[in-house]
Amino acid sequence: MNIPQQADWELDFYSRPILEPDGKKRWELLITSSQDISGAKPFQWEKICPAGEVNSLWLAEALKEALTDAKKQGWNEPLKIRCWRTSMRTMIKKAASKVGLEVVPSRRTYSLIEWMAQREKEIYPNEPGYMVGPLAPTQSRLLNQAIPLPEAVRGDALTLASLPLGTLREAQDWPIEFSGLLPIQKTDNDNLEIPGLRLFSKTRALPLAAWLSGLEPVKLTLEGNQLLLEAGEEDRWLVTDLEIDIASNAKKSFLASKDKAGGLQFISVQSTPKEERFLGFWMLRDLPE
């Protein structure tokens, strides 16, 4: 007997660079399950929406169809749906509520981003009505001012660190309370060092890990000598100010990962540096916007 698979969903409902015969842009719903470190084939589902029916009623019915198809393919209902388009958030939440699904605004949609990039490169250009280039310049994402991490969740200490890529491949076997593991690209260099952030708290490690889990961590970035954590849909948190030489070395590590390991990063939460058990461990990816 096959055990049903369980995974969150990542969703995008938006227009595509294709003009339909009626002169209107194609609208398309894309759903993919979030991939984990096992690298198993995800559930993927797509449906074209008539331009005149772009509303929560159509979307709710489409979600019902997707749930039915997912069940036939051996998938349980997702615990949550992640979506990142601010302009579509209200419609998606309204539709999802009609079928009893929770929506989480989040850019932690790595599987979806990869699938969309593949479709934009290999699928859409071969469709009749494909438009070469956008009709209007793409708007740059407005970055929110970074907010210092709350005092209660800063922990006792933090340090920048790195782990060999081969070690991260074993993460699914580690004792972790809160986790967000990702598939790792095949490479001949398992010794490649992946940059990350280690957080320590003797008395509040578990609450800190739970808080970070709800934060939907997306990626670590550096602005000058400031280490920032981007999370959720548009949140930016100031983790710490670094010394100039440490910040410079960290930038090199981040760029090396972006170039050779798909932007892979990590955040860990432990009670002490010697503790082998993780209260929290997340893999992140710094992907192009």
C-alpha positions in Angstrom: 0.0 0.0 0.0 1.4 3.4 -1.0 1.5 6.1 1.7 0.1 9.4 0.4 2.7 12.1 -0.1 2.5 15.3 1.9 3.8 18.7 0.8 2.9 22.4 0.9 1.8 24.0 -2.4 3.3 27.0 -4.2 0.9 28.9 -6.4 1.0 31.6 -9.1 -2.1 33.0 -10.8 -1.3 35.7 -13.3 -1.1 36.7 -16.9 1.5 35.3 -19.2 3.4 36.8 -22.3 0.9 35.3 -24.7 -1.9 37.0 -26.6 -5.0 34.8 -27.2 -6.9 35.0 -30.5 -9.3 37.5 -28.9 -6.4 39.9 -28.3 -6.4 39.4 -24.5 -3.4 38.2 -22.5 -3.5 34.6 -21.3 -4.1 34.0 -17.7 -2.7 30.8 -16.1 -2.8 29.1 -12.8 0.3 27.2 -11.8 0.6 25.0 -8.8 3.6 22.9 -7.7 4.3 21.1 -4.5 7.3 22.2 -2.5 10.2 19.9 -3.0 12.2 18.6 -0.1 15.8 17.3 0.2 14.8 13.9 -1.2 14.4 15.5 -4.7 11.3 13.4 -5.4 9.2 14.4 -8.4 6.8 17.2 -7.3 3.1 17.5 -8.0 2.6 20.1 -10.8 -0.7 21.3 -12.1 -1.7 24.0 -14.6 -4.9 25.5 -16.0 -5.6 28.4 -18.4 -8.2 30.9 -17.2 -10.3 32.9 -19.7 -9.4 36.6 -19.3 -13.0 37.4 -18.5 -13.2 34.9 -15.6 -10.2 36.1 -13.5 -11.9 36.0 -10.1 -12.0 34.1 -6.9 -15.0 31.9 -8.0 -13.0 30.5 -11.0 -9.9 30.1 -8.9 -11.8 28.2 -6.1 -13.2 25.8 -8.7 -9.8 25.3 -10.2 -8.3 24.6 -6.7 -11.0 21.9 -6.2 -9.9 20.3 -9.5 -6.3 20.5 -8.5 -7.0 18.8 -5.1 -8.9 16.0 -6.9 -6.1 15.4 -9.3 -3.5 15.6 -6.5 -5.4 12.9 -4.6 -5.5 10.7 -7.7 -1.8 11.0 -7.9 -1.2 10.0 -4.3 -1.0 13.4 -2.6 -2.7 14.5 0.6 -4.1 18.0 0.8 -1.4 20.6 1.4 -1.1 22.1 4.9 -0.6 25.5 3.3 -0.3 27.4 0.0 2.5 29.9 -0.5 2.1 32.7 -3.0 4.3 35.8 -3.5 2.3 38.2 -5.7 1.1 41.0 -3.5 -1.4 42.1 -6.2 -3.1 38.7 -6.2 -3.0 38.0 -2.5 -6.7 38.9 -1.7 -8.1 36.9 -4.5 -6.1 33.9 -3.8 -6.9 34.0 -0.1 -10.6 34.3 -0.8 -10.6 31.4 -3.2 -8.5 29.2 -0.9 -10.8 29.8 2.0 -13.7 28.4 0.0 -11.9 25.1 -0.2 -10.5 25.2 3.3 -6.9 25.9 2.5 -4.5 28.3 4.3 -2.6 30.9 2.3 0.8 32.1 3.4 2.3 35.2 1.7 5.8 34.1 1.1 8.7 34.2 -1.4 9.9 30.8 -0.1 8.6 29.4 -3.4 11.8 28.0 -4.9 10.1 25.1 -6.8 7.6 27.5 -8.4 10.3 30.0 -9.4 12.3 27.3 -11.1 9.3 25.9 -12.9 8.2 29.3 -14.1 11.7 30.1 -15.3 11.7 26.8 -17.3 8.3 27.6 -18.8 9.3 31.1 -19.8 12.4 29.7 -21.5 11.0 26.5 -23.1 7.2 26.6 -23.2 5.9 30.1 -23.8 8.2 31.0 -26.8 6.7 28.1 -28.7 3.1 29.2 -28.2 1.1 31.1 -30.8 0.7 34.7 -29.8 3.9 34.7 -27.8 5.1 38.3 -27.1 8.8 38.9 -27.3 9.7 41.1 -24.4 7.2 42.8 -21.9 4.6 45.3 -23.0 5.9 47.6 -20.3 9.1 47.8 -18.3 9.0 45.4 -15.3 8.6 47.2 -12.1 11.4 46.8 -9.6 10.4 45.3 -6.3 10.3 48.0 -3.6 12.5 47.0 -0.7 11.2 47.7 2.8 13.4 49.3 5.4 15.1 46.5 7.4 13.8 46.2 11.0 16.1 45.0 13.8 15.3 41.5 15.0 13.2 41.6 18.2 15.3 41.4 21.3 13.5 38.2 22.4 14.5 36.2 19.4 18.1 37.4 19.0 19.4 34.6 21.1 22.6 34.6 23.2 25.0 34.6 20.3 25.3 34.3 16.5 28.0 33.5 14.1 28.5 33.2 10.3 29.6 29.7 9.4 29.7 27.3 6.5 29.0 23.7 5.9 30.2 21.4 3.1 27.6 20.7 0.4 28.0 17.0 1.0 27.2 17.4 4.7 23.9 19.3 3.9 22.8 16.3 1.8 22.6 14.4 5.1 20.3 16.9 6.7 17.1 14.9 6.4 18.6 12.4 8.9 19.5 15.0 11.5 17.4 15.6 14.7 15.6 18.8 13.9 12.5 20.3 15.6 11.6 23.0 13.0 13.0 22.6 9.5 12.8 23.7 5.9 15.0 21.5 3.8 15.5 21.8 0.0 16.7 19.6 -2.8 20.4 20.0 -3.6 21.7 20.2 -7.1 24.0 17.5 -8.3 27.6 18.5 -8.3 31.0 16.9 -8.5 32.2 19.1 -5.6 30.6 18.0 -2.3 33.3 19.9 -0.5 31.9 23.3 -1.7 31.3 25.4 1.4 27.8 26.7 1.8 27.4 29.9 3.8 25.0 30.2 6.7 24.0 31.8 10.0 24.1 29.9 13.3 22.0 31.2 16.2 22.4 30.1 19.8 20.2 30.4 22.9 20.5 28.3 26.0 17.0 29.1 27.3 15.0 30.2 24.3 16.2 28.1 21.4 12.9 26.4 20.8 10.8 29.6 20.8 13.4 31.2 18.6 13.1 28.4 16.1 9.3 28.5 16.2 9.4 32.2 15.5 11.8 31.8 12.6 9.6 29.0 11.1 6.6 31.3 11.0 8.7 34.1 9.5 9.2 32.2 6.2 12.9 32.8 5.8 13.9 33.4 2.2 17.5 34.4 2.0 20.4 36.2 3.7 21.9 39.3 2.1 24.5 41.8 2.9 24.2 45.6 2.5 27.4 47.2 3.3 28.4 45.6 6.6 24.9 44.8 7.6 23.6 41.2 7.6 20.0 41.1 6.6 17.4 38.3 6.5 14.7 38.6 3.8 11.5 36.7 4.7 7.8 36.3 4.0 6.5 38.3 1.1 8.5 41.5 1.6 9.9 41.5 5.1 13.5 42.5 5.8 15.2 42.0 9.2 18.5 43.4 10.4 20.4 40.5 12.0 23.6 42.3 13.0 26.3 44.7 12.0 29.5 43.0 10.9 33.1 44.1 11.0 34.3 45.2 7.6 36.6 42.3 7.0 34.0 39.7 8.1 31.4 41.3 5.8 33.8 41.3 2.9 34.6 37.6 3.4 30.9 36.8 3.8 30.1 38.5 0.5 32.6 36.3 -1.3 31.0 33.2 0.2 27.5 34.3 -0.7 28.6 35.0 -4.3 30.4 31.7 -4.6 27.3 29.8 -3.5 25.2 31.8 -5.9 27.6 31.0 -8.7 28.2 27.3 -8.0 25.4 26.0 -5.7 22.2 27.8 -6.9 22.4 30.4 -4.1 22.1 27.8 -1.4 22.4 29.1 2.2 21.3 27.9 5.7 20.2 29.1 9.1 20.5 26.9 12.2 19.2 27.3 15.8 20.9 25.4 18.6 21.1 25.8 22.4 24.9 25.8 22.3 27.6 25.4 19.6 28.4 21.9 20.9 24.8 20.7 20.9 24.2 18.1 18.1 20.5 18.6 18.1 19.0 21.4 16.0 16.0 23.3 17.3 15.7 24.8 13.8 17.4 24.3 10.5 16.4 25.9 7.2 18.0 25.8 3.8 17.6 29.1 1.8 18.3 30.1 -1.8 19.3 33.4 -3.1 17.6 33.4 -6.5 17.2 36.2 -9.1 14.2 38.3 -8.5 
